[in-house]
Amino acid sequence: MPSSTEYLNFILEQLSDLKDITYKPMMGEFLIYYRGKLVGGIYDDRLLVKPVKSAISYMPQAEYSLPYAGAKEMLNVDNVDDKLYLAGLFEAMYEDLPMPKTKKH
């Protein structure tokens, strides 16, 4: 089931205190970037983030979920209603996230 633009807009509003949040539509879902780094995405109207050490520490009770069949497990963010919590999560994760790969021409 593709994610709704309503849920995307809700998450973007929740992250509106952070600068440089971007997204890309991808096969009915949305990839979420913070300051150019891929943090996670919206899959089936769920916010899932990469299971980097800082995210695991920030959300020790988080459940692992598959964004889609055949994908690596990601952390399911339950506390999406708390703007400060979400901003803190993204800020905590930033240093642990890899730099985007540059495309070769």
C-alpha positions, 0 to 999 in steps of 0.5 A: 500500500503506497504512503499517503501525501497526507502522512508525508505532509504530517511528518514534514510538519513535525520536522519543520523546526529542522532546516534542510529536510527534503524528500524524494518520492520512490515507488509510492513511498518517500525517502527522507533526507536531513542535510543531504543524508538519507535518514529513512523513509515513509513506508506504508504510512510509517516513519522508518529510520536507519538502525544506526547506533545513535538511533538505537540509543535514542529509541531503545524500545523501537521495533524493527520493521521491513520497509518492503519485501527483501529490504534491510530492517529499519527502526519504526518511529512510534513517537511521531506526534512529538516534534521535539522528540523527532527533531532530536532523533534526526539531530542525534542520527546525523553524524552516524549517517553515511555521506551520500554517494556521488554519481559518476558521469 
